[in-house]
């Protein structure tokens, strides 16, 4: 699956479960580790876990197997490595503390479509 299609699939899976503040960062010109990072917030530890579980389920349905995952047990910050994209789902306070958006500020960033329409 192409990385653009994988990003679309992951964002749709996050939107299905009511993720907040979904941001896609194109890091192709910044690192060789991955092409995109998708960052989203959940409202509780359980919500964070559910969001990542839904992304995992939807990508597996399309034949994409994760390289790895972290943080699924605590739910404060969960990471899903899908190779071409890395999905970070965090509680708002954790997201604000680590501020990945600022870390990657030189890369192209875009908000999820449904949120852009609401603003």
Backbone atoms as SQL, in Angstrom:
CREATE TABLE atoms (id INTEGER PRIMARY KEY, chain TEXT, resi INTEGER, resn TEXT, atom TEXT, x REAL, y REAL, z REAL);
INSERT INTO atoms VALUES
  (1, 'A', 1, 'UNK', 'N', 0.848, -1.177, 0.000),
  (2, 'A', 1, 'UNK', 'CA', 0.000, 0.000, 0.000),
  (3, 'A', 1, 'UNK', 'C', 0.896, 1.243, 0.000),
  (4, 'A', 2, 'UNK', 'N', 0.592, 2.187, -0.857),
  (5, 'A', 2, 'UNK', 'CA', 1.354, 3.433, -0.930),
  (6, 'A', 2, 'UNK', 'C', 1.196, 4.230, 0.366),
  (7, 'A', 3, 'UNK', 'N', 2.211, 5.000, 0.722),
  (8, 'A', 3, 'UNK', 'CA', 2.178, 5.731, 1.988),
  (9, 'A', 3, 'UNK', 'C', 1.032, 6.741, 2.047),
  (10, 'A', 4, 'UNK', 'N', 0.700, 7.402, 0.924),
  (11, 'A', 4, 'UNK', 'CA', -0.419, 8.351, 0.922),
  (12, 'A', 4, 'UNK', 'C', -1.736, 7.650, 1.243),
  (13, 'A', 5, 'UNK', 'N', -1.941, 6.474, 0.659),
  (14, 'A', 5, 'UNK', 'CA', -3.165, 5.707, 0.914),
  (15, 'A', 5, 'UNK', 'C', -3.193, 5.215, 2.361),
  (16, 'A', 6, 'UNK', 'N', -2.047, 4.860, 2.884),
  (17, 'A', 6, 'UNK', 'CA', -1.961, 4.398, 4.264),
  (18, 'A', 6, 'UNK', 'C', -2.279, 5.537, 5.236),
  (19, 'A', 7, 'UNK', 'N', -1.811, 6.730, 4.939),
  (20, 'A', 7, 'UNK', 'CA', -2.137, 7.901, 5.765),
  (21, 'A', 7, 'UNK', 'C', -3.644, 8.136, 5.753),
  (22, 'A', 8, 'UNK', 'N', -4.251, 8.093, 4.571),
  (23, 'A', 8, 'UNK', 'CA', -5.694, 8.302, 4.451),
  (24, 'A', 8, 'UNK', 'C', -6.451, 7.264, 5.265),
  (25, 'A', 9, 'UNK', 'N', -6.031, 6.021, 5.186),
  (26, 'A', 9, 'UNK', 'CA', -6.666, 4.938, 5.933),
  (27, 'A', 9, 'UNK', 'C', -6.536, 5.147, 7.439),
  (28, 'A', 10, 'UNK', 'N', -5.340, 5.512, 7.902),
  (29, 'A', 10, 'UNK', 'CA', -5.108, 5.726, 9.332),
  (30, 'A', 10, 'UNK', 'C', -5.927, 6.906, 9.849),
  (31, 'A', 11, 'UNK', 'N', -5.942, 7.993, 9.107),
  (32, 'A', 11, 'UNK', 'CA', -6.712, 9.168, 9.518),
  (33, 'A', 11, 'UNK', 'C', -8.205, 8.834, 9.574),
  (34, 'A', 12, 'UNK', 'N', -8.706, 8.109, 8.589),
  (35, 'A', 12, 'UNK', 'CA', -10.119, 7.711, 8.590),
  (36, 'A', 12, 'UNK', 'C', -10.431, 6.833, 9.798),
  (37, 'A', 13, 'UNK', 'N', -9.524, 5.922, 10.145),
  (38, 'A', 13, 'UNK', 'CA', -9.733, 5.057, 11.312),
  (39, 'A', 13, 'UNK', 'C', -9.751, 5.876, 12.600),
  (40, 'A', 14, 'UNK', 'N', -8.901, 6.889, 12.677),
  (41, 'A', 14, 'UNK', 'CA', -8.897, 7.777, 13.847),
  (42, 'A', 14, 'UNK', 'C', -10.176, 8.606, 13.907),
  (43, 'A', 15, 'UNK', 'N', -10.602, 9.123, 12.761),
  (44, 'A', 15, 'UNK', 'CA', -11.838, 9.909, 12.712),
  (45, 'A', 15, 'UNK', 'C', -13.055, 9.076, 13.098),
  (46, 'A', 16, 'UNK', 'N', -13.073, 7.807, 12.681),
  (47, 'A', 16, 'UNK', 'CA', -14.184, 6.913, 13.019),
  (48, 'A', 16, 'UNK', 'C', -14.378, 6.796, 14.527),
  (49, 'A', 17, 'UNK', 'N', -13.276, 6.878, 15.257),
  (50, 'A', 17, 'UNK', 'CA', -13.323, 6.710, 16.713),
  (51, 'A', 17, 'UNK', 'C', -13.257, 8.051, 17.454),
  (52, 'A', 18, 'UNK', 'N', -13.505, 9.137, 16.720),
  (53, 'A', 18, 'UNK', 'CA', -13.584, 10.481, 17.311),
  (54, 'A', 18, 'UNK', 'C', -12.278, 10.976, 17.927),
  (55, 'A', 19, 'UNK', 'N', -11.164, 10.702, 17.254),
  (56, 'A', 19, 'UNK', 'CA', -9.884, 11.262, 17.692),
  (57, 'A', 19, 'UNK', 'C', -9.946, 12.780, 17.579),
  (58, 'A', 20, 'UNK', 'N', -9.174, 13.443, 18.396),
  (59, 'A', 20, 'UNK', 'CA', -9.143, 14.899, 18.386),
  (60, 'A', 20, 'UNK', 'C', -7.831, 15.399, 17.789),
  (61, 'A', 21, 'UNK', 'N', -7.917, 16.548, 17.133),
  (62, 'A', 21, 'UNK', 'CA', -6.740, 17.278, 16.639),
  (63, 'A', 21, 'UNK', 'C', -5.772, 16.380, 15.860),
  (64, 'A', 22, 'UNK', 'N', -6.276, 15.758, 14.793),
  (65, 'A', 22, 'UNK', 'CA', -5.466, 14.856, 13.970),
  (66, 'A', 22, 'UNK', 'C', -4.571, 15.689, 13.054),
  (67, 'A', 23, 'UNK', 'N', -3.288, 15.405, 13.095),
  (68, 'A', 23, 'UNK', 'CA', -2.302, 16.141, 12.311),
  (69, 'A', 23, 'UNK', 'C', -1.429, 15.152, 11.546),
  (70, 'A', 24, 'UNK', 'N', -1.217, 15.427, 10.267),
  (71, 'A', 24, 'UNK', 'CA', -0.322, 14.623, 9.444),
  (72, 'A', 24, 'UNK', 'C', 0.916, 15.452, 9.133),
  (73, 'A', 25, 'UNK', 'N', 2.080, 14.864, 9.334),
  (74, 'A', 25, 'UNK', 'CA', 3.343, 15.555, 9.070),
  (75, 'A', 25, 'UNK', 'C', 4.121, 14.765, 8.026),
  (76, 'A', 26, 'UNK', 'N', 4.451, 15.418, 6.925),
  (77, 'A', 26, 'UNK', 'CA', 5.230, 14.819, 5.845),
  (78, 'A', 26, 'UNK', 'C', 6.713, 14.990, 6.186),
  (79, 'A', 27, 'UNK', 'N', 7.372, 13.889, 6.537),
  (80, 'A', 27, 'UNK', 'CA', 8.774, 13.959, 6.948),
  (81, 'A', 27, 'UNK', 'C', 9.707, 13.290, 5.936),
  (82, 'A', 28, 'UNK', 'N', 9.215, 13.087, 4.717),
  (83, 'A', 28, 'UNK', 'CA', 10.026, 12.410, 3.698),
  (84, 'A', 28, 'UNK', 'C', 11.346, 13.110, 3.437),
  (85, 'A', 29, 'UNK', 'N', 11.354, 14.447, 3.479),
  (86, 'A', 29, 'UNK', 'CA', 12.584, 15.197, 3.220),
  (87, 'A', 29, 'UNK', 'C', 13.408, 15.438, 4.483),
  (88, 'A', 30, 'UNK', 'N', 12.904, 14.973, 5.629),
  (89, 'A', 30, 'UNK', 'CA', 13.573, 15.251, 6.905),
  (90, 'A', 30, 'UNK', 'C', 14.240, 14.036, 7.539),
  (91, 'A', 31, 'UNK', 'N', 13.741, 12.836, 7.216),
  (92, 'A', 31, 'UNK', 'CA', 14.273, 11.624, 7.831),
  (93, 'A', 31, 'UNK', 'C', 14.067, 10.426, 6.917),
  (94, 'A', 32, 'UNK', 'N', 14.897, 9.425, 7.086),
  (95, 'A', 32, 'UNK', 'CA', 14.739, 8.198, 6.300),
  (96, 'A', 32, 'UNK', 'C', 13.963, 7.132, 7.080),
  (97, 'A', 33, 'UNK', 'N', 13.581, 7.438, 8.294),
  (98, 'A', 33, 'UNK', 'CA', 12.896, 6.476, 9.158),
  (99, 'A', 33, 'UNK', 'C', 11.490, 6.160, 8.658),
  (100, 'A', 34, 'UNK', 'N', 10.769, 7.172, 8.215),
  (101, 'A', 34, 'UNK', 'CA', 9.383, 7.014, 7.784),
  (102, 'A', 34, 'UNK', 'C', 9.029, 8.137, 6.820),
  (103, 'A', 35, 'UNK', 'N', 7.889, 8.016, 6.165),
  (104, 'A', 35, 'UNK', 'CA', 7.439, 9.061, 5.246),
  (105, 'A', 35, 'UNK', 'C', 6.532, 10.078, 5.928),
  (106, 'A', 36, 'UNK', 'N', 5.642, 9.590, 6.783),
  (107, 'A', 36, 'UNK', 'CA', 4.665, 10.454, 7.442),
  (108, 'A', 36, 'UNK', 'C', 4.539, 10.103, 8.908),
  (109, 'A', 37, 'UNK', 'N', 4.190, 11.112, 9.700),
  (110, 'A', 37, 'UNK', 'CA', 3.787, 10.898, 11.076),
  (111, 'A', 37, 'UNK', 'C', 2.360, 11.410, 11.188),
  (112, 'A', 38, 'UNK', 'N', 1.548, 10.632, 11.840),
  (113, 'A', 38, 'UNK', 'CA', 0.177, 11.033, 12.114),
  (114, 'A', 38, 'UNK', 'C', 0.069, 11.157, 13.624),
  (115, 'A', 39, 'UNK', 'N', -0.367, 12.313, 14.087),
  (116, 'A', 39, 'UNK', 'CA', -0.484, 12.576, 15.518),
  (117, 'A', 39, 'UNK', 'C', -1.936, 12.902, 15.824),
  (118, 'A', 40, 'UNK', 'N', -2.459, 12.293, 16.889),
  (119, 'A', 40, 'UNK', 'CA', -3.836, 12.552, 17.300),
  (120, 'A', 40, 'UNK', 'C', -3.925, 12.501, 18.815),
  (121, 'A', 41, 'UNK', 'N', -4.996, 13.062, 19.341),
  (122, 'A', 41, 'UNK', 'CA', -5.226, 13.039, 20.781),
  (123, 'A', 41, 'UNK', 'C', -6.470, 12.228, 21.094),
  (124, 'A', 42, 'UNK', 'N', -6.413, 11.563, 22.242),
  (125, 'A', 42, 'UNK', 'CA', -7.564, 10.851, 22.783),
  (126, 'A', 42, 'UNK', 'C', -7.986, 11.513, 24.077),
  (127, 'A', 43, 'UNK', 'N', -9.201, 11.261, 24.496),
  (128, 'A', 43, 'UNK', 'CA', -9.753, 11.944, 25.668),
  (129, 'A', 43, 'UNK', 'C', -9.470, 11.215, 26.983),
  (130, 'A', 44, 'UNK', 'N', -9.051, 9.959, 26.914),
  (131, 'A', 44, 'UNK', 'CA', -8.748, 9.168, 28.114),
  (132, 'A', 44, 'UNK', 'C', -7.785, 8.049, 27.713),
  (133, 'A', 45, 'UNK', 'N', -7.237, 7.373, 28.705),
  (134, 'A', 45, 'UNK', 'CA', -6.332, 6.253, 28.414),
  (135, 'A', 45, 'UNK', 'C', -7.049, 5.198, 27.573),
  (136, 'A', 46, 'UNK', 'N', -8.280, 4.906, 27.935),
  (137, 'A', 46, 'UNK', 'CA', -9.063, 3.914, 27.194),
  (138, 'A', 46, 'UNK', 'C', -9.306, 4.369, 25.757),
  (139, 'A', 47, 'UNK', 'N', -9.575, 5.659, 25.566),
  (140, 'A', 47, 'UNK', 'CA', -9.813, 6.203, 24.225),
  (141, 'A', 47, 'UNK', 'C', -8.542, 6.108, 23.379),
  (142, 'A', 48, 'UNK', 'N', -7.394, 6.431, 23.969),
  (143, 'A', 48, 'UNK', 'CA', -6.114, 6.330, 23.251),
  (144, 'A', 48, 'UNK', 'C', -5.911, 4.897, 22.758),
  (145, 'A', 49, 'UNK', 'N', -6.126, 3.929, 23.637),
  (146, 'A', 49, 'UNK', 'CA', -5.974, 2.519, 23.264),
  (147, 'A', 49, 'UNK', 'C', -6.949, 2.132, 22.159),
  (148, 'A', 50, 'UNK', 'N', -8.203, 2.574, 22.278),
  (149, 'A', 50, 'UNK', 'CA', -9.222, 2.254, 21.268),
  (150, 'A', 50, 'UNK', 'C', -8.868, 2.840, 19.912),
  (151, 'A', 51, 'UNK', 'N', -8.338, 4.053, 19.905),
  (152, 'A', 51, 'UNK', 'CA', -7.949, 4.698, 18.652),
  (153, 'A', 51, 'UNK', 'C', -6.867, 3.899, 17.942),
  (154, 'A', 52, 'UNK', 'N', -5.837, 3.519, 18.676),
  (155, 'A', 52, 'UNK', 'CA', -4.743, 2.760, 18.075),
  (156, 'A', 52, 'UNK', 'C', -5.222, 1.379, 17.642),
  (157, 'A', 53, 'UNK', 'N', -6.060, 0.758, 18.462),
  (158, 'A', 53, 'UNK', 'CA', -6.618, -0.551, 18.093),
  (159, 'A', 53, 'UNK', 'C', -7.396, -0.467, 16.784),
  (160, 'A', 54, 'UNK', 'N', -8.155, 0.609, 16.599),
  (161, 'A', 54, 'UNK', 'CA', -8.938, 0.760, 15.368),
  (162, 'A', 54, 'UNK', 'C', -8.035, 0.962, 14.150),
  (163, 'A', 55, 'UNK', 'N', -6.989, 1.757, 14.304),
  (164, 'A', 55, 'UNK', 'CA', -6.025, 1.926, 13.201),
  (165, 'A', 55, 'UNK', 'C', -5.392, 0.577, 12.871),
  (166, 'A', 56, 'UNK', 'N', -5.006, -0.157, 13.886),
  (167, 'A', 56, 'UNK', 'CA', -4.403, -1.473, 13.695),
  (168, 'A', 56, 'UNK', 'C', -5.358, -2.424, 12.967),
  (169, 'A', 57, 'UNK', 'N', -6.599, -2.439, 13.387),
  (170, 'A', 57, 'UNK', 'CA', -7.605, -3.310, 12.753),
  (171, 'A', 57, 'UNK', 'C', -7.819, -2.942, 11.288),
  (172, 'A', 58, 'UNK', 'N', -7.991, -1.655, 11.007),
  (173, 'A', 58, 'UNK', 'CA', -8.258, -1.207, 9.629),
  (174, 'A', 58, 'UNK', 'C', -7.070, -1.449, 8.709),
  (175, 'A', 59, 'UNK', 'N', -5.866, -1.258, 9.215),
  (176, 'A', 59, 'UNK', 'CA', -4.698, -1.486, 8.356),
  (177, 'A', 59, 'UNK', 'C', -4.474, -2.981, 8.123),
  (178, 'A', 60, 'UNK', 'N', -4.723, -3.791, 9.131),
  (179, 'A', 60, 'UNK', 'CA', -4.594, -5.243, 8.957),
  (180, 'A', 60, 'UNK', 'C', -5.587, -5.762, 7.926),
  (181, 'A', 61, 'UNK', 'N', -6.792, -5.174, 7.907),
  (182, 'A', 61, 'UNK', 'CA', -7.794, -5.556, 6.907),
  (183, 'A', 61, 'UNK', 'C', -7.291, -5.314, 5.493),
  (184, 'A', 62, 'UNK', 'N', -6.389, -4.354, 5.330),
  (185, 'A', 62, 'UNK', 'CA', -5.814, -4.025, 4.020),
  (186, 'A', 62, 'UNK', 'C', -4.475, -4.736, 3.791),
  (187, 'A', 63, 'UNK', 'N', -4.135, -5.650, 4.674),
  (188, 'A', 63, 'UNK', 'CA', -2.909, -6.428, 4.498),
  (189, 'A', 63, 'UNK', 'C', -1.642, -5.770, 5.001),
  (190, 'A', 64, 'UNK', 'N', -1.763, -4.685, 5.741),
  (191, 'A', 64, 'UNK', 'CA', -0.596, -3.988, 6.280),
  (192, 'A', 64, 'UNK', 'C', -0.358, -4.477, 7.703),
  (193, 'A', 65, 'UNK', 'N', 0.815, -5.016, 7.926),
  (194, 'A', 65, 'UNK', 'CA', 1.185, -5.509, 9.253),
  (195, 'A', 65, 'UNK', 'C', 2.110, -4.492, 9.918),
  (196, 'A', 66, 'UNK', 'N', 1.871, -4.197, 11.177),
  (197, 'A', 66, 'UNK', 'CA', 2.730, -3.225, 11.867),
  (198, 'A', 66, 'UNK', 'C', 4.124, -3.776, 12.112),
  (199, 'A', 67, 'UNK', 'N', 5.094, -2.899, 12.094),
  (200, 'A', 67, 'UNK', 'CA', 6.464, -3.264, 12.438),
  (201, 'A', 67, 'UNK', 'C', 6.574, -3.379, 13.952),
  (202, 'A', 68, 'UNK', 'N', 5.837, -2.518, 14.649),
  (203, 'A', 68, 'UNK', 'CA', 5.859, -2.550, 16.104),
  (204, 'A', 68, 'UNK', 'C', 4.868, -1.583, 16.699),
  (205, 'A', 69, 'UNK', 'N', 4.692, -1.696, 18.003),
  (206, 'A', 69, 'UNK', 'CA', 3.828, -0.773, 18.730),
  (207, 'A', 69, 'UNK', 'C', 4.395, -0.584, 20.129),
  (208, 'A', 70, 'UNK', 'N', 4.085, 0.554, 20.703),
  (209, 'A', 70, 'UNK', 'CA', 4.547, 0.890, 22.048),
  (210, 'A', 70, 'UNK', 'C', 3.424, 1.594, 22.795),
  (211, 'A', 71, 'UNK', 'N', 3.418, 1.465, 24.106),
  (212, 'A', 71, 'UNK', 'CA', 2.516, 2.234, 24.947),
  (213, 'A', 71, 'UNK', 'C', 1.086, 1.754, 24.994),
  (214, 'A', 72, 'UNK', 'N', 0.810, 0.609, 24.429),
  (215, 'A', 72, 'UNK', 'CA', -0.578, 0.128, 24.406),
  (216, 'A', 72, 'UNK', 'C', -1.074, -0.236, 25.810),
  (217, 'A', 73, 'UNK', 'N', -0.171, -0.521, 26.732),
  (218, 'A', 73, 'UNK', 'CA', -0.580, -0.929, 28.071),
  (219, 'A', 73, 'UNK', 'C', -0.996, 0.248, 28.946),
  (220, 'A', 74, 'UNK', 'N', -0.357, 1.412, 28.781),
  (221, 'A', 74, 'UNK', 'CA', -0.682, 2.550, 29.650),
  (222, 'A', 74, 'UNK', 'C', -1.729, 3.473, 29.054),
  (223, 'A', 75, 'UNK', 'N', -1.675, 3.703, 27.755),
  (224, 'A', 75, 'UNK', 'CA', -2.660, 4.553, 27.109),
  (225, 'A', 75, 'UNK', 'C', -2.399, 6.040, 27.210),
  (226, 'A', 76, 'UNK', 'N', -1.274, 6.427, 27.803),
  (227, 'A', 76, 'UNK', 'CA', -0.934, 7.846, 27.860),
  (228, 'A', 76, 'UNK', 'C', -0.389, 8.322, 26.516),
  (229, 'A', 77, 'UNK', 'N', 0.417, 7.455, 25.898),
  (230, 'A', 77, 'UNK', 'CA', 0.969, 7.716, 24.575),
  (231, 'A', 77, 'UNK', 'C', 1.161, 6.361, 23.912),
  (232, 'A', 78, 'UNK', 'N', 0.478, 6.142, 22.831),
  (233, 'A', 78, 'UNK', 'CA', 0.624, 4.891, 22.088),
  (234, 'A', 78, 'UNK', 'C', 1.196, 5.203, 20.714),
  (235, 'A', 79, 'UNK', 'N', 2.086, 4.345, 20.259),
  (236, 'A', 79, 'UNK', 'CA', 2.735, 4.512, 18.968),
  (237, 'A', 79, 'UNK', 'C', 2.521, 3.246, 18.156),
  (238, 'A', 80, 'UNK', 'N', 2.189, 3.423, 16.892),
  (239, 'A', 80, 'UNK', 'CA', 2.017, 2.304, 15.978),
  (240, 'A', 80, 'UNK', 'C', 2.904, 2.555, 14.769),
  (241, 'A', 81, 'UNK', 'N', 3.899, 1.708, 14.570),
  (242, 'A', 81, 'UNK', 'CA', 4.837, 1.848, 13.458),
  (243, 'A', 81, 'UNK', 'C', 4.359, 0.974, 12.305),
  (244, 'A', 82, 'UNK', 'N', 3.917, 1.619, 11.240),
  (245, 'A', 82, 'UNK', 'CA', 3.427, 0.918, 10.055),
  (246, 'A', 82, 'UNK', 'C', 4.424, 1.008, 8.903),
  (247, 'A', 83, 'UNK', 'N', 5.661, 1.324, 9.223),
  (248, 'A', 83, 'UNK', 'CA', 6.710, 1.419, 8.208),
  (249, 'A', 83, 'UNK', 'C', 6.703, 2.775, 7.532),
  (250, 'A', 84, 'UNK', 'N', 5.850, 2.952, 6.542),
  (251, 'A', 84, 'UNK', 'CA', 5.789, 4.225, 5.813),
  (252, 'A', 84, 'UNK', 'C', 5.168, 5.346, 6.635),
  (253, 'A', 85, 'UNK', 'N', 4.392, 4.973, 7.636),
  (254, 'A', 85, 'UNK', 'CA', 3.846, 5.985, 8.542),
  (255, 'A', 85, 'UNK', 'C', 3.991, 5.509, 9.984),
  (256, 'A', 86, 'UNK', 'N', 4.118, 6.473, 10.877),
  (257, 'A', 86, 'UNK', 'CA', 4.128, 6.204, 12.308),
  (258, 'A', 86, 'UNK', 'C', 2.965, 6.987, 12.902),
  (259, 'A', 87, 'UNK', 'N', 2.112, 6.288, 13.640),
  (260, 'A', 87, 'UNK', 'CA', 0.935, 6.903, 14.253),
  (261, 'A', 87, 'UNK', 'C', 1.199, 7.083, 15.742),
  (262, 'A', 88, 'UNK', 'N', 1.065, 8.332, 16.208),
  (263, 'A', 88, 'UNK', 'CA', 1.196, 8.663, 17.623),
  (264, 'A', 88, 'UNK', 'C', -0.182, 9.090, 18.117),
  (265, 'A', 89, 'UNK', 'N', -0.664, 8.464, 19.184),
  (266, 'A', 89, 'UNK', 'CA', -1.925, 8.891, 19.803),
  (267, 'A', 89, 'UNK', 'C', -1.630, 9.135, 21.277),
  (268, 'A', 90, 'UNK', 'N', -1.979, 10.337, 21.740),
  (269, 'A', 90, 'UNK', 'CA', -1.616, 10.743, 23.098),
  (270, 'A', 90, 'UNK', 'C', -2.760, 11.435, 23.805),
  (271, 'A', 91, 'UNK', 'N', -2.651, 11.457, 25.112),
  (272, 'A', 91, 'UNK', 'CA', -3.513, 12.324, 25.893),
  (273, 'A', 91, 'UNK', 'C', -3.072, 13.764, 25.629),
  (274, 'A', 92, 'UNK', 'N', -3.976, 14.733, 25.694),
  (275, 'A', 92, 'UNK', 'CA', -3.604, 16.122, 25.386),
  (276, 'A', 92, 'UNK', 'C', -2.419, 16.655, 26.200),
  (277, 'A', 93, 'UNK', 'N', -2.355, 16.357, 27.486),
  (278, 'A', 93, 'UNK', 'CA', -1.250, 16.864, 28.312),
  (279, 'A', 93, 'UNK', 'C', 0.086, 16.268, 27.869),
  (280, 'A', 94, 'UNK', 'N', 0.079, 15.004, 27.511),
  (281, 'A', 94, 'UNK', 'CA', 1.296, 14.350, 27.027),
  (282, 'A', 94, 'UNK', 'C', 1.710, 14.938, 25.694),
  (283, 'A', 95, 'UNK', 'N', 0.740, 15.159, 24.837),
  (284, 'A', 95, 'UNK', 'CA', 1.031, 15.746, 23.520),
  (285, 'A', 95, 'UNK', 'C', 1.615, 17.140, 23.671),
  (286, 'A', 96, 'UNK', 'N', 1.059, 17.915, 24.564),
  (287, 'A', 96, 'UNK', 'CA', 1.564, 19.271, 24.781),
  (288, 'A', 96, 'UNK', 'C', 2.987, 19.226, 25.356),
  (289, 'A', 97, 'UNK', 'N', 3.247, 18.305, 26.258),
  (290, 'A', 97, 'UNK', 'CA', 4.574, 18.200, 26.880),
  (291, 'A', 97, 'UNK', 'C', 5.650, 17.862, 25.857),
  (292, 'A', 98, 'UNK', 'N', 5.397, 16.859, 25.010),
  (293, 'A', 98, 'UNK', 'CA', 6.414, 16.425, 24.041),
  (294, 'A', 98, 'UNK', 'C', 6.441, 17.281, 22.781),
  (295, 'A', 99, 'UNK', 'N', 5.348, 17.912, 22.445),
  (296, 'A', 99, 'UNK', 'CA', 5.259, 18.901, 21.365),
  (297, 'A', 99, 'UNK', 'C', 5.953, 18.460, 20.076),
  (298, 'A', 100, 'UNK', 'N', 5.531, 17.305, 19.552),
  (299, 'A', 100, 'UNK', 'CA', 6.117, 16.783, 18.317),
  (300, 'A', 100, 'UNK', 'C', 5.905, 17.722, 17.132),
  (301, 'A', 101, 'UNK', 'N', 4.820, 18.464, 17.161),
  (302, 'A', 101, 'UNK', 'CA', 4.559, 19.419, 16.074),
  (303, 'A', 101, 'UNK', 'C', 5.691, 20.434, 15.967),
  (304, 'A', 102, 'UNK', 'N', 6.170, 20.917, 17.093),
  (305, 'A', 102, 'UNK', 'CA', 7.269, 21.886, 17.082),
  (306, 'A', 102, 'UNK', 'C', 8.567, 21.216, 16.648),
  (307, 'A', 103, 'UNK', 'N', 8.779, 19.992, 17.098),
  (308, 'A', 103, 'UNK', 'CA', 9.981, 19.250, 16.729),
  (309, 'A', 103, 'UNK', 'C', 10.100, 19.106, 15.209),
  (310, 'A', 104, 'UNK', 'N', 8.973, 18.897, 14.550),
  (311, 'A', 104, 'UNK', 'CA', 8.949, 18.709, 13.091),
  (312, 'A', 104, 'UNK', 'C', 8.417, 19.954, 12.382),
  (313, 'A', 105, 'UNK', 'N', 8.589, 21.134, 12.951),
  (314, 'A', 105, 'UNK', 'CA', 8.007, 22.347, 12.386),
  (315, 'A', 105, 'UNK', 'C', 8.512, 22.693, 10.990),
  (316, 'A', 106, 'UNK', 'N', 9.645, 22.192, 10.584),
  (317, 'A', 106, 'UNK', 'CA', 10.142, 22.456, 9.239),
  (318, 'A', 106, 'UNK', 'C', 9.492, 21.584, 8.179),
  (319, 'A', 107, 'UNK', 'N', 8.728, 20.578, 8.604),
  (320, 'A', 107, 'UNK', 'CA', 8.067, 19.658, 7.669),
  (321, 'A', 107, 'UNK', 'C', 6.651, 20.135, 7.381),
  (322, 'A', 108, 'UNK', 'N', 6.135, 19.731, 6.228),
  (323, 'A', 108, 'UNK', 'CA', 4.769, 20.100, 5.855),
  (324, 'A', 108, 'UNK', 'C', 3.779, 19.415, 6.787),
  (325, 'A', 109, 'UNK', 'N', 2.877, 20.198, 7.369),
  (326, 'A', 109, 'UNK', 'CA', 1.891, 19.679, 8.308),
  (327, 'A', 109, 'UNK', 'C', 0.489, 20.010, 7.812),
  (328, 'A', 110, 'UNK', 'N', -0.431, 19.070, 8.012),
  (329, 'A', 110, 'UNK', 'CA', -1.815, 19.332, 7.613),
  (330, 'A', 110, 'UNK', 'C', -2.773, 18.699, 8.606),
  (331, 'A', 111, 'UNK', 'N', -3.834, 19.423, 8.915),
  (332, 'A', 111, 'UNK', 'CA', -4.877, 18.941, 9.815),
  (333, 'A', 111, 'UNK', 'C', -5.813, 18.023, 9.049),
  (334, 'A', 112, 'UNK', 'N', -6.442, 17.118, 9.761),
  (335, 'A', 112, 'UNK', 'CA', -7.416, 16.218, 9.142),
  (336, 'A', 112, 'UNK', 'C', -8.535, 17.049, 8.530),
  (337, 'A', 113, 'UNK', 'N', -9.065, 16.591, 7.431),
  (338, 'A', 113, 'UNK', 'CA', -10.058, 17.339, 6.658),
  (339, 'A', 113, 'UNK', 'C', -11.271, 17.728, 7.491),
  (340, 'A', 114, 'UNK', 'N', -11.813, 16.810, 8.268),
  (341, 'A', 114, 'UNK', 'CA', -13.026, 17.137, 9.021),
  (342, 'A', 114, 'UNK', 'C', -12.778, 18.229, 10.037),
  (343, 'A', 115, 'UNK', 'N', -11.560, 18.338, 10.567),
  (344, 'A', 115, 'UNK', 'CA', -11.256, 19.389, 11.526),
  (345, 'A', 115, 'UNK', 'C', -11.037, 20.724, 10.818),
  (346, 'A', 116, 'UNK', 'N', -10.446, 20.685, 9.652),
  (347, 'A', 116, 'UNK', 'CA', -10.226, 21.915, 8.893),
  (348, 'A', 116, 'UNK', 'C', -11.563, 22.547, 8.525),
  (349, 'A', 117, 'UNK', 'N', -12.554, 21.717, 8.250),
  (350, 'A', 117, 'UNK', 'CA', -13.882, 22.234, 7.891),
  (351, 'A', 117, 'UNK', 'C', -14.582, 22.848, 9.082),
  (352, 'A', 118, 'UNK', 'N', -14.299, 22.368, 10.304),
  (353, 'A', 118, 'UNK', 'CA', -14.945, 22.863, 11.506),
  (354, 'A', 118, 'UNK', 'C', -14.362, 24.210, 11.951),
  (355, 'A', 119, 'UNK', 'N', -13.127, 24.486, 11.577),
  (356, 'A', 119, 'UNK', 'CA', -12.456, 25.715, 12.043),
  (357, 'A', 119, 'UNK', 'C', -12.875, 26.939, 11.274);
